[in-house]
Amino acid sequence: MIPHGVYRDQVVSIPLGVIIEMIVSTVALNRKTFTEAVKQDGIVLVDFWAAWCGPCRAFAPVFGAAAEEHRDIVFGKVDTEAEPALARSLNIMSIPTLMAFRDGILVFSQPGALPAASLAQLIGAVRDLDMDAVRSQVAGAEATARTA
């Protein structure tokens, strides 16, 4: 599910009645849509970036190509210049930073631009996760934190 008001594929009508199909491979996330996007079932990859960031610009086509290839995954982008409070709340200290969520659980977070092969490997690893084991680990960590 894609957050309300953000559409991956849509058909729009322009004023002269011509229909244009728009294929949007990534979705822009902000403080209002971020939580809803990452809490959904399935895989959500989020790229934290800024326009002035050279490595971010280098990673953008890699991220976009992966989004086109893996249409079952939500590929979100957070512009850290437009959303500084969101970036701070997630402890983003360096960009680009890539986060991977699966079924609402953060399973990967790392700064730095990934080459295409590494991003493909990450996607495969996230797909292959045993989510029952991950949920068990999360529950155990939360229980430990409550008793500490």
ABEGO torsion letter per residue (X at the ends): XBBBGBBABBBBBBAAGBBBBBBBABBBBBAAAAAAAAABBEBBBBBBBBAABAAAAAAAAAAAAAAAABAABBBBBBBAAABAAAAAAAGBABOBBBBBBBGGBBABBBBEBBBAAAAAAAAAAAAABBAAAAAAAAAAAAAAAAAX
